[in-house]
Amino acid sequence: MQHRRARTTRDGYDRVGPFHPFVAWAGVALFDLSLIAFVVLTMLVGADWTEDLIFPGGPEVLPF
């Protein structure tokens, strides 16, 4: 019984479904960056809310 060899790209990487591995890596990187942006924005909103509690009035850090 012969086993089918997995298709690889010209540079030797295994495919991720129908995609080149660089596409999959870019998707993971974008996902990671969106999580980091969400965490930073959440911390910024929390800091702005805390600043408003301590020193009401004045300029806003966030416009919303």
C-alpha positions in Angstrom: 0.0 0.0 0.0 1.5 3.3 -1.1 1.0 6.4 1.0 0.4 9.7 -0.8 3.1 12.3 0.0 1.9 15.6 1.3 2.1 18.4 -1.2 4.8 20.9 -0.3 5.6 24.3 -1.7 8.7 25.0 -3.8 10.5 26.3 -0.7 9.8 23.1 1.2 6.9 24.2 3.5 3.9 22.0 4.0 0.7 23.6 2.8 -2.0 24.6 5.2 -5.2 23.5 3.4 -5.1 25.2 0.0 -3.0 28.1 1.3 0.7 28.8 1.3 2.0 28.8 4.9 2.8 32.5 4.7 -0.9 33.2 4.3 -1.7 31.2 7.4 1.1 32.9 9.3 -0.2 36.4 8.2 -3.6 35.4 9.5 -2.3 34.4 12.8 -0.2 37.6 13.0 -3.3 39.7 12.3 -5.3 37.9 14.9 -2.5 38.4 17.5 -2.3 42.1 16.6 -6.1 42.5 16.9 -5.9 40.9 20.4 -3.1 43.2 21.4 -5.0 46.2 20.1 -8.1 45.1 22.1 -6.1 44.7 25.3 -4.4 48.1 24.9 -7.7 49.8 24.1 -9.4 48.2 27.1 -6.6 49.4 29.3 -6.8 52.9 27.8 -10.6 53.1 28.4 -10.1 51.9 32.0 -7.4 54.5 32.6 -9.6 57.2 31.1 -12.5 56.2 33.3 -10.3 56.1 36.4 -8.9 59.6 35.5 -12.4 60.9 35.2 -13.3 59.6 38.6 -10.2 61.2 40.3 -10.1 64.5 38.3 -13.5 65.2 36.8 -13.6 67.7 33.9 -10.6 68.7 31.8 -9.5 67.4 28.4 -10.6 63.9 27.5 -8.0 61.3 26.5 -10.7 59.4 24.5 -13.4 61.2 22.5 -16.1 58.7 23.5 
